[in-house]
């Protein structure tokens, strides 16, 4: 029945179509996977920032400053990361990547506004640093890891919101 080779032509067309669909889906999954990895790194970095704060692990200059100005920051504080959200992606022509702004929500007691600001800055620093480490892009950013880069995204952080 296969005198004219019709079955093999149909098979080749079907396999070509399946290959095209697979390629389109793979590209989509890859970018979603990258964003998922970045959010996991952000969560890990936020937890690392809280742990560094709770153990009062600071650079020497910061520790001296905190000892004089903010003594409560040199002792353990009960800060907890509540959630991390991000804005809808927008393409940034400056960096030729899609820009995403992360927002960290934290809870802590007995902290005044200035202490919350300082702890929030530390948390944001560790979030950006963790993203750079996961994607090995430390060489693309400054010493504060602001902004943080991945292959397709550029990440910035908004001020930590205390709930």
C-alpha positions in Angstrom: 0.0 0.0 0.0 3.0 2.3 0.5 3.9 2.4 -3.2 4.2 6.2 -3.5 5.9 6.8 -0.1 3.0 8.8 1.3 3.3 7.4 4.8 6.9 8.5 5.2 6.1 12.1 4.0 3.3 12.3 6.5 5.6 11.0 9.2 8.3 13.6 8.3 5.8 16.4 8.4 4.4 15.3 11.7 7.9 15.0 13.3 8.8 18.4 11.9 5.7 19.9 13.5 6.4 18.2 16.8 10.0 19.5 16.8 8.9 23.1 16.2 6.3 22.8 19.1 9.0 21.3 21.4 11.4 24.2 20.6 8.8 26.9 21.3 7.8 25.2 24.6 11.5 24.7 25.6 12.2 28.5 25.2 9.2 29.4 27.3 10.1 26.9 30.0 13.7 28.1 30.1 12.7 31.8 30.8 10.2 30.7 33.5 12.8 28.4 35.0 15.3 31.3 35.2 12.7 33.5 37.0 11.9 30.6 39.4 15.6 30.2 40.2 16.0 33.9 40.7 13.0 34.0 43.2 14.5 31.0 45.0 17.8 32.8 45.2 16.0 35.9 46.5 14.3 33.9 49.2 17.6 32.3 50.2 19.3 35.7 50.2 16.6 37.3 52.4 16.9 34.5 54.9 20.7 34.8 54.9 20.3 38.6 55.5 18.0 37.9 58.5 20.4 35.3 59.9 23.4 37.7 59.5 21.4 40.3 61.3 20.2 38.0 64.1 23.8 37.0 64.8 24.9 40.6 64.5 27.5 39.7 61.8 28.5 43.0 60.3 31.7 44.5 58.8 33.9 46.2 61.4 32.9 49.7 60.5 29.3 48.9 60.5 29.5 47.1 63.8 31.3 50.1 65.4 28.6 52.5 64.0 25.8 50.2 65.2 27.3 49.8 68.6 27.2 53.6 69.1 24.1 54.6 67.1 21.8 51.5 67.1 22.8 49.1 69.9 19.7 47.0 69.4 21.0 46.0 66.0 24.0 44.3 67.6 21.9 41.8 69.5 19.6 39.2 68.1 16.3 40.5 66.7 13.3 38.4 65.8 12.9 39.4 62.2 11.0 37.0 59.9 10.6 37.1 56.1 6.8 37.1 55.4 6.8 37.0 51.5 8.7 38.2 48.4 6.8 39.6 45.4 7.9 41.1 42.1 6.5 43.5 39.6 5.4 42.4 36.2 8.4 42.3 33.9 9.1 45.3 31.7 11.9 45.5 29.1 14.7 47.8 30.1 16.6 49.1 27.0 19.5 50.4 29.2 20.5 46.9 30.3 19.0 45.1 27.3 17.2 42.8 29.7 13.8 42.5 31.3 13.6 44.5 34.5 12.0 43.0 37.6 11.7 44.8 40.9 11.5 42.7 44.0 9.6 43.6 47.2 10.3 41.9 50.4 7.9 41.9 53.3 9.3 41.3 56.8 8.0 41.2 60.3 9.9 42.2 63.4 9.2 43.6 66.8 10.7 46.4 68.9 12.4 48.1 66.0 12.1 51.8 65.2 11.9 53.2 61.7 15.7 53.8 61.3 16.5 50.3 62.5 13.9 48.8 60.1 15.5 50.8 57.3 19.0 49.6 58.1 17.9 46.0 58.5 15.9 46.2 55.3 18.9 47.5 53.4 20.9 44.5 54.7 18.2 42.1 53.6 18.0 43.7 50.2 21.8 43.5 49.8 21.8 39.8 50.5 18.9 39.2 48.1 20.8 40.9 45.3 24.0 39.2 46.2 22.4 35.8 46.2 20.9 36.3 42.8 24.3 37.4 41.4 25.9 34.3 42.9 23.3 31.9 41.5 23.8 33.3 38.0 27.5 34.0 38.4 27.1 37.7 37.4 29.1 39.4 40.2 31.3 40.9 37.5 28.4 42.8 35.9 27.3 44.8 38.9 28.8 47.1 41.6 29.9 46.3 45.1 26.4 46.6 46.5 25.1 44.2 43.8 22.7 46.8 42.6 21.3 45.9 40.2 21.5 42.1 40.1 21.7 40.4 36.8 20.7 37.0 35.3 20.8 35.9 31.7 17.5 37.6 30.7 16.6 39.7 33.7 17.9 42.7 35.7 16.7 42.7 39.3 16.3 45.7 41.7 14.8 45.8 45.2 12.3 48.2 46.7 12.5 49.1 50.3 11.5 46.3 52.7 8.0 46.7 53.9 7.5 45.9 57.6 4.2 44.3 58.5 
